[in-house]
Structure formats: C-alpha cells, structure tokens
Amino acid sequence: MSRKLAALAAMACVCLSASAMARTQVAKGYELPKDRPVKIISLRPDVSVGSLDAGGVEEANADWTAAARANLADAVLQNQKAQGNTVVALADQTGDDAKTVDDYQKLFHAVSAAVFLHKFTPGAKLPTKNDRFDWTLGPGAARLGEIGGGDYALFVYTHDSFSSSGRKALQVAGLLGCGVGFCMVIPGGLHFYYASLVDLKSGDVVWFNFQPSADGDIRKPEGAQHLVDKLLSTMPGRGQGAAGK
C-alpha cells in the first residue's frame, strides 16, 4: 500500500470511528454577514477516483476523476445558487497566481489533517482547543480573495475507490462462504468527503464538514449533486450562526 493510500485509509478510519460524533465544526458565532452582499469563491474540487483490484491495490482512473470533478464543480454552483449565495468558480490561474492557489490548497490540506487529528480522533484533542474551533490559513489567504474577487473560499475534497469486478467476485465468494461456516469479509472501496469555508479577510476556517461514507456516485451528475447537497447542508447561511465545538 502506498504512503498516500495509507494516509487516506487512516483518515477514513478516523471518520468512521467518529461517525457517532458531530461531523460539523463551526467557528464560534460564525454566520454570513447580513448587512452586505458577499461572494464565495469555489476552488476547483480536489478529486480522486479510482478502482480497487482483487488484491486491494488502488489504481487512479483519470476519466472517472475528470468526470467527477466537473460534476462536483457544477453541483456546488447549483447548490449555492439555490441557497441564494453569490458564488463563482475560480478559473485556472497562471504564473504567480497559480502558485499562490496551489500553495493555499496544500496548506488547507495540512490544516484539514490537523482538524481530523485533534477534533475527531479519540485521545488526540488539544486542551487549548477542546471547546473551540479556531483554525486558520493565516492572513495571507487574503491573496486568494484578490485573485478570485471574493470574501470566502469554499474547498471541497473527495476520495472514491470503487471495487473492480474481480474484487466484487471475491466479496461475493466471501459471503457465500458463510453458508459452509467460513465467512470472509472483503472490504469494498474507500469513500470519504469533506468541505470547508475560509474567511479570506482573516484566513480563518469558519466551517468544516465531512461525510465518512459513499452517498451517491459522483461520476454521475445526479450522484454528485446529491453528495454536494448533503455535504453543504450544514454550512450556516445569513443569520444562522452556530457555536463552535
């Protein structure tokens, strides 16, 4: 198993172990401003879709990934339009702006890993953050707002691995073995998703939500829309602030 896949599997285990816990974290008192219009920049969804072969090795599928990314990007715009929010998809950048966007996407992943570790992992909570959700990308994130012309940045991450026909056959064989007293559980693909909203004035992560299991096939437009609607359903809107956890 590659180091990247091992990390993904570990994060998925955290998600599953936290299934009984709150999956949403909100900065204390956060709500979208009611006294002025705001614009949300939707960064290109970070998507990985692949297949899991009979031996449990995951192989990326470029066509599936491209289709899922396009579906999710469209679904985010449709979702936010229905919520009455002004949202624009951040266009691909060039030169220094492209590097800035890439750097902050990487920084966001690092911060997200810390959120998973210290907010959702039993025994790993930080005493200074036990009752608070105060994570940040730093004030330099304002540069994203200058590039995209927005007040907030919306990050969406998804990872899906679908069982190949060979692995499905092994799963069926394992279940059939129960009939003769020998059950063998063959796990299916790995699925988890998260989304987050960042205030670009301060760089603070003001909302974070994850889904720890498959909920619709994001390779299809209707599956991507179903997932996005569920993933963004807890994002507070105007006048819907929530206490941090």
BELGI-V286598 format. One record per backbone hydrogen bond with DSSP energy under -0.5 kcal/mol. NH is the residue of the N-H (numbers start at 1). CO is the residue of the C=O. Records with the same first field share a line. If there is no record, write none. Layout:
NH: CO + CO
This chain:
6: 2
7: 3
8: 4
9: 5
10: 6
11: 7
12: 8
13: 9
14: 10
15: 11
16: 12
17: 13
18: 14
19: 16
21: 18
25: 208
27: 206
29: 242
30: 27 + 242
32: 237
40: 86
41: 39 + 152
42: 40 + 88
43: 41 + 154
46: 156
47: 45
48: 158
50: 160
51: 59
52: 162
53: 51 + 57
56: 53
59: 51
61: 49
62: 60
65: 61
66: 62
67: 63
68: 64
69: 65
70: 66
71: 67
72: 68
73: 69
74: 70
75: 71
76: 72
77: 73
78: 74
79: 75
80: 76
81: 77
82: 78
83: 79
84: 81
85: 80
86: 38
87: 85
88: 40
90: 42
97: 94
98: 94
99: 95
100: 96
101: 97
102: 98
103: 99
104: 100
105: 101
106: 102
107: 103
108: 104
109: 105
110: 106
111: 107
112: 108
113: 109
114: 110
115: 111
116: 112
117: 113
118: 114
119: 115
120: 115 + 116
121: 116 + 117
122: 120
124: 121
126: 118
129: 126
130: 126 + 127
132: 129
135: 205
137: 203
141: 138
142: 139
143: 140
144: 141
145: 141
146: 142
147: 143
148: 144
149: 145
150: 145
151: 39
152: 39
153: 198
154: 41
155: 153 + 196
157: 194
158: 46
159: 192
160: 48
161: 190
162: 50
164: 52
168: 164
169: 165
170: 166
171: 167
172: 168
173: 169
174: 170
175: 171
176: 172
177: 173
178: 175
179: 176
180: 177
181: 178
182: 177
184: 174
186: 184
187: 185
192: 159
193: 211
194: 157
195: 209
196: 155
197: 207
198: 153
199: 204
200: 151 + 198
203: 199
205: 135
206: 197 + 204
207: 197
208: 25
209: 195
210: 23
211: 193
215: 216
218: 216
220: 217
224: 220
225: 221
226: 222
227: 223
228: 224
229: 225
230: 226
231: 227
232: 228
233: 230
235: 232
236: 234
239: 32
240: 237
242: 30
